[in-house]
């Protein structure tokens, strides 16, 4: 089998970074509280989406044991030039989905929102989405009660 080249992987990261990236969250299924369901690889939507937010920051990172960006897979440092590792950070607002139990998250690319929404709006409910785009990443490891006094932030590093 031919080997995928680093240059091609960087090109893939650039193509994804050029699209709108949103993080959707949902309440999922109550039974996941006892035994989280493993993430399938063929999902195109969340089980029970409550909203999604436009990425706060999208960039490229390099693996760095002393890096300030900490993930379960290791630490990273931001890179001024494109790399094969795409970094996405999303910070939700205080009031968004307050008092709901969040059990699922997903990164979507290419989401299209309805026309006529206020300029600068960054959080969207499902009824404000005209095309959900494509599901890039699914995370069912989260299970937390949203608290209106906290701005939750999520960071992902996606290798290509």
N, C-alpha and C positions, 0 to 999 in steps of 0.2 A: 504494500500500500504506500502511495506517495506520502511524504512527510509535509505537514502544514508548516509554513515558514513564519518566522517572527514578524516579518514585514506585513504579511497578510493578516496576522492576528491584530496588529496595530491598526490596520485599515478597518477591520471589523469593529474595533473599539471606537474609532472615529465615526463610523457610520451610525452606530447606536447613539453616541454622544450628540450628534447633530439633530436628533429628533427630540420632541418633547418627552420628558421622562416624568412619570408620576408614580407616587406610592399610594396604593389603595389599601384600606384596612376594612375589616369586617368582623362580625360577631361569630362567624363560623357555626359550629354545632356544639351544643351543651355537653355531649358525651366526650368531647375532646378534653374536657377538664380532667377526666380520670385517666384516659389513655390517648395522648395526641395521635392523630392519624398521620401516617407518613405522607410527605408531599409527593403527589403523582407528578409525572413529567409531561402530561398531556392536558393540563388545565388551561382554559382560556378565560376563566373568570373566577372570582371568589365565590364561596358558597353563599355568603350573606354580606355583601359589600354595603358599607354605610357612608363612605366618602373616599375621596382621593385628593392628594395635594401635589402640586408641581414641585419638582426637586428644587431645593434651596441652593445646592452646589453640585456641579458635575465637573469632574476633572480626571486626571490620570495620576497614578501612584506607582511607586517603586517599593518593593519589599525592603524593609529596613528594621532590624531588630530593635533599634532605638527610636523608631519613628513615633510621631505623636498620634497617628491614626491607629487605634487599637481594634483588632477584630479577633474573633475566635480562631481564625486561620493564621494570625500573625500581625505584626506591626508594619505600617507603611508610612512613606513620606510623599507629599505632593510633588509632582514633576511638572516643570514648565513645558516639556515637550511630550507629545503623545507616547503612551506605552501600551502594552497589551492588557494592562489592568485598569479598568474603568472604576472610578470612585463616584458614588452617589450618596449625598446627604440630604435628608428631608427632615424639616422641623415643622411640626404641626402647631397650630394656634392653641391657646388656652381653652377656648370654648368648643373646639371641634370634637364632636362625638363624646362630649362630657357625659359621665355616668354610665357609659356602655362598657361591657367586657369585650376586649379585643382578643381574638384568637387566631386571626390570619392576616397576613400582609402579602402584598404582591407588587412588584415593579412592573409598570406598563410603559411601552414606548408607542408613540404615535397617537395618543389619545386626542380626540377632537371634541371640544365642548360646544354646547348650543350657542347659536348666535344671540346677540342682544344682552349678554351678561355684562356686568360692570367691568370697565377696564381695570386691570391690576388684580382682579380676583384670582386667588391661588388655591383655594379649597373648593371642591365641587362635590355635590351629592349625586347619586346615580341618575336622578331625573334631569340633571344638567349636562349629561354626557350624550353626545350623538353617535360617537364611535369610540368604543373602549380601547381600541388599539390592540397591541399584542402583548401577551403576558411573557415577560422576560425571566422573572424569578418569583418563586412562591415560598413563603415562610410561614409554617404553622407552629413554630416553636414558641411563639409569643402567646401569653395568656395573662392579661392584666386588666384591671379596672381603671378606666380613664378617670382622671381627677382633674377638674377644671382649674386647679391652681398650679398645674405642671404643664410645661411645653415639651411633649415628648419628641425626641430626635432619634433618627435611625440612620445608620451608616452601613453601606454595603460596598465591597470590592468585588467586581465581577471580572474574572480572568477570561481572556480570549486566547 
